[in-house]
Amino acid sequence: MESIRIRLARPEDADALLAIYIPYVTGSSITFEYEPPSTEEFARRIREISARYPYLIAERDGLVLGYAYAGVYRSRAAYSWDAELSIYLRPEAQGCGAAGILYGALLELLRAQGVYNAYACITHPNERSEHFHRARGFRTVGVFSHAGYKFGAWRDVIWMEKALREPDGEPLPVVPVDRLDPTLVNQILNCAS
């Protein structure tokens, strides 16, 4: 069995990633989306997110185990140095180390881009996800009660944050991931794998 490999997602990965995401939409409150997106919509999301932030895939022996990405936290200019993270795994890939490897690479790429803060919004309770984030240095910073309604119940969410760098005066603009030095990107992805 090969080791887990991390790579950048491409729009043509949409079908494989959507197969992982659909059960989260149709069978859980982990995502607040009600209906699964189409392959075309999912490919559009990959393109849009990848224009600025890392969108990563973990695979082993050609099988996609899961994916993680960063996205815009808020649209106002002052939030430009913050990113919101998401991660989804195949059920059988949970506990194999793929999530930690994905997040490690994601956080390193965000640091290289100049992002200062990473945020995770987690449907509460989700002890596994909360523990996963705490183990990676995230801390709970807020609870939104009854923030979403899914499957006949109101759901709370917690927000967790991790500082990726210390504020040091006026920040430089965040570098889009596709403008980072390709050697650095490959080094981060290879070291994570």
WOPE-V461432 format. One record per residue. N is the residue number from 0. PHI is phi in degrees with one decimal (none if undefined). Layout:
n: (N/N)
phi: (PHI/PHI)
This chain:
n: (0/1/2/3/4/5/6/7/8/9/10/11/12/13/14/15/16/17/18/19/20/21/22/23/24/25/26/27/28/29/30/31/32/33/34/35/36/37/38/39/40/41/42/43/44/45/46/47/48/49/50/51/52/53/54/55/56/57/58/59/60/61/62/63/64/65/66/67/68/69/70/71/72/73/74/75/76/77/78/79/80/81/82/83/84/85/86/87/88/89/90/91/92/93/94/95/96/97/98/99/100/101/102/103/104/105/106/107/108/109/110/111/112/113/114/115/116/117/118/119/120/121/122/123/124/125/126/127/128/129/130/131/132/133/134/135/136/137/138/139/140/141/142/143/144/145/146/147/148/149/150/151/152/153/154/155/156/157/158/159/160/161/162/163/164/165/166/167/168/169/170/171/172/173/174/175/176/177/178/179/180/181/182/183/184/185/186/187/188/189/190/191/192)
phi: (none/-68.9/-79.3/-72.7/-113.7/-108.9/-145.6/-74.5/-75.1/-128.1/-54.6/-70.8/-83.6/-53.9/-60.4/-65.4/-73.2/-63.6/-61.3/-76.3/-74.1/-53.2/-61.2/-68.6/-73.8/-86.6/-130.4/-150.5/-105.4/-64.7/-108.6/-91.0/-71.4/-88.4/-118.1/-62.9/-72.4/-74.0/-58.8/-62.7/-64.8/-65.9/-62.2/-62.6/-61.7/-59.9/-58.9/-64.2/-66.5/-66.8/-67.0/-127.9/-119.7/-69.5/-128.6/-113.1/-121.5/-106.8/-139.0/-142.0/51.7/79.6/-99.6/-74.0/-88.4/176.6/-150.8/-146.3/-152.3/-111.0/-144.7/-61.9/-77.7/-144.2/-83.6/-67.6/-55.5/-65.6/-90.9/-58.2/-98.8/-115.5/-139.2/-103.4/-105.1/-139.4/-147.4/-140.1/-127.3/-62.2/-55.6/-73.6/-92.9/-68.5/90.5/-94.0/99.7/-61.6/-62.6/-63.7/-66.9/-58.3/-65.0/-58.3/-66.6/-60.0/-65.8/-66.0/-64.5/-62.5/-60.0/-62.0/-74.1/99.5/-75.2/-95.8/-133.7/-114.4/-122.8/-127.9/-106.5/-123.2/-60.5/-114.0/-88.1/-151.8/-56.5/-63.0/-68.7/-61.6/-64.0/-54.7/-69.1/-58.9/-65.1/-105.8/90.8/-80.8/-131.4/-73.3/-121.5/-176.8/-126.5/-105.1/-76.8/51.6/-77.0/-147.3/-120.5/-150.2/54.0/76.5/-145.2/-78.4/-119.6/-86.8/-129.9/-113.4/-108.4/-122.3/-133.6/-139.4/-77.4/-96.7/-158.7/-83.6/-59.9/-141.2/89.2/-69.2/-80.2/-74.9/-60.3/-67.3/-86.9/-56.4/-58.5/-76.2/-105.4/-68.8/-57.7/-56.7/-64.0/-64.8/-59.4/-62.6/-62.5/-62.9/-66.0/-69.6/-66.8/-69.8/-72.6)
